Amino acid sequence: MPVFWKCKTTTWSQYYKTIEYISDPSIDLIEQFKKEIVNIADPKTHKDYVPCNHVERSRWHLLFILGSRVEIIVKPDKDILYFVYCADI
């Protein structure tokens, strides 16, 4: 299976600082998501993608809700998926 993306977090993001407050089952969902998403050419086709048709509001960020409880915000840029915290947008 080809790998289309690299998952990264921006240096100014608060994303990883929030992880210590997330429960273990949610961390597992995030780790599973990272393994899945890199193999999908168009992240919008992932089953957990939540569409937003408002271009200015989304600012090209993609929202994923994992297991109906974990929100992940991703910004695609070339071959990198940047994981960002909602306050960083």
N, C-alpha and C positions, 0 to 999 in steps of 0.2 A: 504494500500500500504506500503510495507516494506521500511525502511530507511536504505540505504547501506553506506552512507558517512556522515562525519561531514565536514563543510566548515570552514577553518581557514586561517589566514594569518601569515606568519613567523614574528618574532619580528624585524628582520632587514629589512623587505620589505618596499618599498616606496609606496605600493599599495594604502593604505588608504589616503596617502598624495595627491595622484592624484585625488581622488574622488571629492574634493572641486571644481575642474576645469571641472567636467563633468556635462552636463546639466541634468535637472530633467528627461526627457524621457529616457535618457541613464541609469540613476540610477534605474529607474523602470525596464528596461531590465535586469540589473544585479541582482536585487532582485528577479525577476521572474525566472531567470536562477538558482539562488541558491535553490529556492524551487523545481525546476524540477530535477536538477542534483543529488540531494541526494537520489532520488528514482530510479535511473538508476544504475543497477549493473555494467555495463561496460560504463563509460562515453563516450567512442568512438562511441557509438550508438546514442548519442544525435544529433538531427538534425542540430545543429550549429557547430559541430565539424569539424575542418579543418585538414585533415591528413597530416602528414609529415613522409615520409619514411626514412629520413636520421637520423639514431639513434644518431650519435654523435652530430649533429646539434640540435636536439630536446632535448637531454639530459633527456628523459623520460617526458618532459613537454607536455601538450596537449593545443592546441590553439582552441579557440571558437570565432567565430565572430557572435555577436548578432545583429539582425536586419540590417545586412550589414554595421554596423557603430561602434560597440563597440567590442574591442578585449579583451578577457579574457584569461590569461595564468594560467593553473592549473597544479600542480604537485601531482599526486596520490601517497599516501604512506600509506600502510595498509588500515585503514578505514577512512583516512583523506584526503580531497582534499585541498591542500594549494594553495591559490590564491597569485600569485606573479606578480610583475611589471616586464616588459621586461628587464629593466636595472639590475634587481636582478639576472638574469640567468647567 
